[in-house]
Structures are given as structure tokens and as C-alpha cells.
Amino acid sequence: MSIDSRAADMLSKGFYKERLEPSECEYLLTFRDRSPVANLAISLADRLTRAECGDTGQICAEIDVSTGPCPCNCRFCSYAEGVTSARFFEIEDSVLVRYVQELNAFSDVRRISLMTIGDTDIDELARRVGIVKDTAKRGTQIYVNTRDVTSDECRILKKAGTYGAYHSCRIGEGTDTEIKEEKRLETIDNLVSAGLSVIAGTGPIGPEHSPKELTDAFFKTADRRCCGADIYAREPVAGTKFNSIGKMSPSRMSQIRAVFTLATSRYDFPINEPFRGTFVQGHNVSYAKYDSVKGKDQLYAARRRLFNNGYQRVMRADSGTNDLTLAYLRQTGSV
């Protein structure tokens, strides 16, 4: 089967770091997943990512530090007050220290992200950032994923040792949430202005979203001097209005990530880092949700994902690398 020549030209532009217009992204997303166009996009994006990161993957650990029923009550969220069965939880300092010490074991966790819900106390979050900074291996990047913040609160987090932040202007902001889109974008600008490395989220993506909606959502944050983007699917949550709609297929999500990876291949990053990869996070970034129940298993799985995806090295906290071999997986208890 021959490939659409117009689409092939667009994909080539992205691969060779020429500008892709939003309208071209929309066109590329009109093709079905697993089509020749989608498969080529995924292949080119993977090649580009490997070239940019030097075949080096990185592990990012996420630790819930403050969770429970969230008053923001977003209509797609498992923590929304109206649907959640979660109880209020605040991590103990000793537990946080223990988690970080466990993550230190082989010096191959590049980033630790502290996760909160929408009414967290920023001073308390900053204090916990300080605990992680004092405990983690030197060079470990500390991120926060928290509520909207003011300029002053961003400076508090920065002073405490925060390296970066994840923040999302979500699809349906102001309609499926009670937060205005402008507020989310203002927070991203505040974080960037404070000198933090910002990863902007595009989502939550569902089967009902059109190529134009996806493209508009992505480019709202892509040109705000962020250091990266994360594109994520919506998870069905019982009790929410989206539960019956279903979930995006992995192949379609891979296609969407690939198109936006190629669209931003020309971007210059405001903060230079070794082995970064592409603007849109790809398979070179492997996440481990760390807790007392399955944390170690999640970390083992994160190493295996990088290995299974063919990455030759894993980045250390100090920006060096370890060879990602079968022997290394055995040494770390990952197999």
C-alpha cells in the first residue's frame, strides 16, 4: 500500500527539524492508527528520540505526598470529591526519607516528582522538597505536580530546591473543571519565570476528541518556554460522565505522541540537559509510582521497559550513565 505523499512530506519535514504548522498536525492526525502514515510517524519519532537522547533512557519516580478527596472536583478525575473513595493522606517525613533512600540504591533515578491534590499547602510542599533534596543522590532533579501557584509560591518552591514542575492546561478546562484555562496558563508562565523546568501536559485525551481539539490543546502550552511535554490519555473513572465513553487505544496514543514529537523537533530548550531526548517525552522516559506496596516492583519494571525498548544506557542522578544490560537488570534485582 502506497503512503499519502502529502503526509510523507510533512513527516519528513518534522524529522529533519523543519517547522510543522498546526494545520499539518491536524492533517496527520486524520489518518487512522496503524495506517501506513501512523506507522511511519511512530517510526520517525522513535528514531529522532533515540538520536536526541543518545540511546539513553531515564527513570522518574513519583511519590504521593498529599492526596485524598480533591475540592477541585474535576469531572474526569479519580480524586474528585464527588466520586472518590480515597482517604486523606499526608506522607510522614520518615517514610519520605525511606522511599528516597531506596531510590538512591543504584543512583539511576534521575527525577523524583512529589504529587499532591488541588488544595495543598505550598509551604509544606516546599519543606518536603527540602527533605528530598537533603536525602537524594546529588544531581537528582526534584519536580512537583501540584495546584495552580502564584509567582511568590513558585519562588518558595525554587528556593527549597525544586528543579521543575509538571502542569497541565487540560482539555475541557472551565467546562469539565471549575478552573479557568487562563489560570492554568498563568501558572505555567509563573513556573517558567521562576526558573523552573516545566513539563506541560496535554490531556486527558478521549476517543471523542478531534484532531483540531488535540492540536489546539498541545500548542496552547508548547510555545510558552516549557522544557518538555507529556501527552496522556484519559482513564475511565466510575461515577464520572466520561466513564462510558471508553479509553484511547495505545496505538492511537502512540500516533498522537509521534506527530507532536515531530512537530516540535526544531525547538530550542530553555535549559540544557544531557541525554534529554525530544520535547515530547517518549519511551526514553520511564515512570515508577513509588509507594510501600509496589514501589520496588514499579522501579524494577521501569528499568525493564527501557531495556525492552532497546535503550543501551540509563541515566544516573549525576548525569552520567550506566550500561543497561541484562547483567545490570540482574544486579539491580529487576529480573
N, C-alpha and C positions, 0 to 999 in steps of 0.2 A: 504494500500500500504506500503510495507516494504521500509526502508530507505537504501541508499547506505552505506554499512558497512565501507568502507574506508573513506567516508566523515564524517560519525558519529564519527569515531576515531579522525579525525582531529579536529572536533568541540569540542570534549571532551578535547583534549589537550589544546586548547585555553581557554576553560572555567576554567580549573584547572591551568592556568598560566604556561603552558609549551610552549616552542618555536614552532611557526608555521613558516615553511620556505616559502619564496615567491612562490615556485613551488606548495606548498599546497594551498596557497591562490588562485592561478590561477585555480587549480582544483575545488575548492569550488565555484568559480565564473562561471564555465562552466554550472552549473545547472540553470535552468530557475527560474525566480522569481515565487513565490507562490508554488514552488515544496516543497516536504517534507524536503529536505536539506535546502532550503532557509528559510522555516518557522522555522526550528529548530535553524538555525544560529541566526535569529532575536530574538527568544525567549531567547536563552542563553545569547546573548549580552545584552538584556534588563535586565535580572536577574543580570548579572555581573555589569552593570552600577548602578543599584539600590543598590547593596551591597557596591560598592565603594563610592557612594555619600550619603549613609545613608538615602535613600529616600528623599533627599533634592535637590530641584531644584534651579537654579539661573537665574536671569533676566539680560540681557545685552542690553543696549540701544546704538543705532548707530545714530550719528549726522553728517550729511554732513556739512563740514565747508568750503570746497573749491571744486567746481565742474564746469563742463562745457565741451566744446569740448576738448578731450584729444589728445595731439600730438603723443602719443604712437601708436594710431590708430590700436589697436589690432583687429583682424578680426572677433571677436565674441562679442565685447563689445558695449553696448548701448551708451557709451560716446565717441566712436571713432569719430574723426573729420569727416570722410567720410560719416557717416550715421546719426549722432545725430542731433536732433533739440534742444538740451539743450542749454541754455544760460549760460554765465559765471556768477558764483555766489560765493561771499565771505560772510560768515556769519558775522553779526555785533556783536560786543562784548556784547552789551546789550541783544541781542537775545540769544546768547550762555548762558549767565548768567541766563536768564529766563528759558530756557529749563532745565538747571541743577537744578535750584531751584524747578521746577515742578517734576523732577525725584526724588528729595530728600524727597518728601511728606511723604512716608511711610517707608523710609530707606531700601527698598527691591530691589533696583537696585544695583547689585554687580559690574557691569562693565559698563563703558562708553567708547565707541570707537569713535574716531574722524576720519572721512572718507575724503579722498582727491583724486584728479586725479594725473596723472603722471608727472606733472611739478610743483608741489607745492614748495613753499619756506619753507625750514625746520626751519629757524629761526622764521618765522611767525607761523608755526605749533607749535613750542615749546612755543611760547608766549601764544597761545590758550590753550595748555596743562596747563600752569600756571594758567590761568583763571579758568579752570575746577577744578584744584586742590584746589584753594582758595575758591571755591563755593560749591563743592560737600561734601557730608557727609564723615566724617573721615573713612578711610578704603576703600573707593571706588577705584577700580582699573581703571586706565586710560590707554586705549590702543590707538594705532594709526594704521591706514590702509592707507599706503601711497606708494610713489615711492621707487625705489632702493636707498639705502643710504650708505654712506661711514662710516668708523669707527668713524671719528670725528663727523659726523652728529648724529650717534647713541648716542654718549656721550652727545651731546647737548640735545637730547630728554630725555635721562635718568636724566640729571641734572634738567631739567624743571619739573620733576615729573611723567614722563611716566613710567608706570608699565610694559607694554608689547606691543607687536606688532603682527599684522596679516600680513603674507606674503606668497605668493604662487609661486612655480615654476610650471607654468601651462602646461597642456598637449598642445603640439604644439608650445612650446616656440622656437623662432628662425625661425619658418616656418609660423605659423599663427599670430605671433607677430614679431616686429622688435627688440626684446630684446633677447640677448643670454641667454641660460639656465645657463651658468656659472655665469652670473651677478646676476641672481635671487638667486642662491645658495650662492654666496658670501655675498649678503645682509643678508640672514638668518644667516650665520655664524657671520657677523658683529653685528647683533642684539643680538645674544646669547652671544658673547664675551663681549658686553657692560653690561651684567647682566639683560637684559630684558627677560621677559617671552614671548616666541614666540609660536604662533599658526600657524602651516603651513597648507596651503590649498592644496587639491588635486582636480583638476578640470581644466577647466569646462568639465564635463563628458557628452558625447553624445551617442546616440544609436549605433554609428559606432565603438566605442572603444572596443577592445578585452580584455579578462581577463588579458592577458600579459601586454597590454598597461596600464591598470588600476593599476596592481601590481607594475610595474616599476615606474610609477608616484608616487605612495604612498611611496615606500621605498626610493626614492631619498631624501626625507626630514625626514623620520621617525627616522633615526639614527643620526640626527645632533644636539642632545641635546635640541630639542624643548620640550615645555611643553604641547603640545596638537596638534590635527589635526582636520581640518574641511574638509569634503568631500561634494562636491557640484555639482549640475547638471548645464549644460549649458542652458541658457534661449534663446529661439529663438528671434532674433532681425531682424526686417525688414531691407532689404538692405545688409545684410551680406550673405556670401556664405553658412552659416550653417542654414539659416532660413528655408529652405525647408526640411531639414533632420528630424526635429522634436525634441522632448524632451524626456528625460528618464522618465519612469513611476515611481511614488512614491514607488511602491513595489520593483522595481529593485534597486532604490537608497537605500532603507532600507536594502536590502540584501547586497549591497556593503559595507555600513557602518558597518553592523554587522560582516562581515568577517574580516574587518580590525580592528574592536574593539577587537575581539578575538585574532587576530594575535599579538596585542600589549598589551595584558593583563598582561604580565610579566614585562613591562617597569618600571624602577625606574625614578621618576620625578626629574629633577634638582632643582626644587623649590617646597617645601612642602606647601600645602594649605589644609585647612579643606573642607570636602564635595566636593572634586574635581570631583569625578567620574572617568571615564575611559579616556585613552589617546585620543581616537576619541570622539569628542563631540556628545552626544546622546540627547535624549528627555529631559534630565535634564537641558539642557541649552536652554533658550527661548529668542528669539530676538525681540526687538521692534525698528522699524525705527522711530526715533523721529523727528517730524517737527511741523510746526504751524497748519497744516491742519488736519492730522490724528494721531499726536503723542500720544495723550492721549488714543485714541481708540486702537492704537497699543500696548500700555502698558497694558491696560485692557486685551487685547487678549493674551498677553504673560503670564499674571497670569492665565488666564483660561486654556491655553494649559497645563501648569504644573498641574493644578488641574484635568483636563480631562484625563491626562496621569497617574494619580494616585499618584502623589508625595504628601507626607504628610506635608512637610515644604518648605519654601522658604528662601533662604539665605539673610541675611541683609548685608549692606555695611561693618559693623564692624565684620563680620564673625560669628555673632550669627544667630539665625533662628527665623522666625515667623511661627506659625502653619498655614498651608494652608487649611483652612476650608471654607465652604460656607459662614459662618459669616464673615470671613476675606475678601472674594470676595465682599460681600455687603459693608463692612466697607470701602474698597478702591474704591468703585464705579465701580467695574469690572463686576458686574451683575446688 
